[in-house]
Structures are given as structure tokens and as C-alpha cells.
Amino acid sequence: MKERKCFMITFGLGGHGMELESLVPCAPCSPYSHLSGYSTPETFKFTEYEKFDLEGCVVIDKREVLDKNPGLAVSMPMCGHETKKFNPDDISEMMMFGLQGEFKTLAQLAKTGNFSGLDFVSPELYAELWRQHGARIGKVEGDKIVWEGELPF
């Protein structure tokens, strides 16, 4: 049995990061974890992560984008662990009226889509924001990464 489901692998200038969710109960700890290493998409070894379920995992290669604009490493939002897709339209005007302080600020950011460093966004939105900056997006299929726009071998 696999211990964890990987829902995102990112490749940056310093290596790779993996966002994981536990498949076994782990209370009182968080079921989410982050693992990092020094691989690139070309050197990533699937055999090193056999205890994780990688199938269907979203992969983002940010290296070329960060080469051109390294400031994005800190100005882009972070990937949150919430796997439900957030719909900003769910925040009604009545709800906005009742919010105060930082809660209102966060709701306004969500409605406008103006996220920045230290904000958390859903994995889907995270991938889309990096796609808009030109990052390569793919998925794990078996023991390889299949990039958008490329046919599987």
C-alpha cells in the first residue's frame, strides 16, 4: 500500500518540491507534507519514490520562467493543500459586508484574483498562474512526465 499521494511536483532553479497527502490516518498531525530534493525533470528518479502514489500528479517546470524573472519565486502565491477548487463567486456581497479586518482583505483578494507571495491558492490555480507565466505543465503517467502539448511516447 502507498503511504502518500503526491498531488504536485514542481521544478525550480534549486531542485524539486513535492506536495504530499497522507493515505493513512495520522492524527493529531497534519495529513499534508512537503518533500524537496535536487532533481530536474530530466534526472527525477521515480524509483526513489515508490512508496508514494505519483499517478496523475500535476508537474510544473518553472526553471525557464525563473531564469528570466527570478523575483517570481517570492512574488507568486504558494500552493495550498486544499484540493477543492475555490470559486470566488461563492463569496456573496452580503458575506463581504459582514467580514471585517484581515478576513475581508483575504476575501477581496480572492474575488479579484490579485494574489502575491505568502498567499495560498489551490493546486489548480497555482498551476494555472504558473502556466500564464510560461511554465511547462504536465502530469505523471506511469514512470514518466507527459507535458501538455507533447504526445506520449
VENURNOR-V751879 format. One record per residue. RES is the residue in three letters. PSI is psi in degrees with one decimal (999 if undefined). D_LAST is the distance of its C-alpha to the last C-alpha in whole Angstrom. Layout:
RES_PSI_D_LAST + RES_PSI_D_LAST
This chain:
MET_140.7_28 + LYS_142.9_26 + GLU_-37.8_29 + ARG_150.3_27 + LYS_125.6_25 + CYS_123.7_23 + PHE_-7.4_23 + MET_136.8_22 + ILE_129.6_21 + THR_145.3_22 + PHE_121.9_22 + GLY_-166.2_25 + LEU_-25.0_27 + GLY_2.2_28 + GLY_-148.1_25 + HIS_158.3_24 + GLY_147.2_25 + MET_131.0_24 + GLU_124.2_26 + LEU_149.9_27 + GLU_131.0_29 + SER_139.4_31 + LEU_-0.8_31 + VAL_148.2_34 + PRO_138.2_37 + CYS_26.4_38 + ALA_143.3_42 + PRO_10.0_43 + CYS_162.1_40 + SER_141.7_38 + PRO_-3.7_35 + TYR_147.3_33 + SER_165.2_32 + HIS_137.0_30 + LEU_137.3_28 + SER_159.5_28 + GLY_-166.1_27 + TYR_21.7_26 + SER_159.5_22 + THR_170.6_20 + PRO_-31.2_16 + GLU_-26.5_15 + THR_-1.6_18 + PHE_127.4_18 + LYS_107.8_18 + PHE_-30.2_17 + THR_-23.5_19 + GLU_-13.9_22 + TYR_35.2_22 + GLU_-25.6_22 + LYS_-4.3_25 + PHE_145.1_24 + ASP_107.9_22 + LEU_-11.7_19 + GLU_127.8_17 + GLY_0.2_17 + CYS_136.6_18 + VAL_137.4_18 + VAL_132.4_17 + ILE_122.4_19 + ASP_103.7_19 + LYS_1.5_23 + ARG_-48.9_23 + GLU_-40.2_23 + VAL_-44.6_26 + LEU_-28.0_28 + ASP_-41.0_28 + LYS_-31.8_30 + ASN_77.9_32 + PRO_-22.5_32 + GLY_-21.1_35 + LEU_-22.4_32 + ALA_-29.4_32 + VAL_-18.8_35 + SER_-16.9_36 + MET_152.8_33 + PRO_165.6_33 + MET_157.0_32 + CYS_120.5_30 + GLY_165.8_32 + HIS_-7.4_31 + GLU_119.2_32 + THR_-11.0_30 + LYS_138.3_32 + LYS_125.9_31 + PHE_133.2_34 + ASN_108.4_36 + PRO_-21.3_38 + ASP_-15.4_40 + ASP_-13.8_41 + ILE_104.4_44 + SER_162.3_47 + GLU_-35.1_50 + MET_-41.9_52 + MET_-42.3_50 + MET_-40.3_50 + PHE_-36.4_53 + GLY_-12.5_54 + LEU_150.6_52 + GLN_158.2_53 + GLY_-136.4_52 + GLU_-28.4_49 + PHE_-41.0_48 + LYS_-41.0_49 + THR_-46.3_47 + LEU_-41.5_44 + ALA_-39.6_44 + GLN_-41.1_44 + LEU_-43.6_41 + ALA_-39.6_39 + LYS_-34.9_41 + THR_-20.2_40 + GLY_12.3_37 + ASN_83.2_38 + PHE_156.9_37 + SER_-175.2_37 + GLY_144.5_37 + LEU_-4.8_38 + ASP_147.0_37 + PHE_138.0_35 + VAL_164.4_33 + SER_156.2_30 + PRO_-37.3_27 + GLU_-45.9_26 + LEU_-38.2_28 + TYR_-48.6_27 + ALA_-41.8_24 + GLU_-40.9_25 + LEU_-41.0_28 + TRP_-35.6_25 + ARG_-42.1_23 + GLN_-24.6_26 + HIS_-1.9_27 + GLY_8.0_23 + ALA_150.5_21 + ARG_133.5_18 + ILE_137.9_17 + GLY_-171.9_14 + LYS_151.5_14 + VAL_127.1_13 + GLU_110.5_11 + GLY_-121.7_12 + ASP_36.5_12 + LYS_164.5_10 + ILE_126.2_10 + VAL_116.3_9 + TRP_146.4_11 + GLU_138.6_13 + GLY_-6.8_12 + GLU_136.4_9 + LEU_142.8_6 + PRO_150.4_4 + PHE_999_0
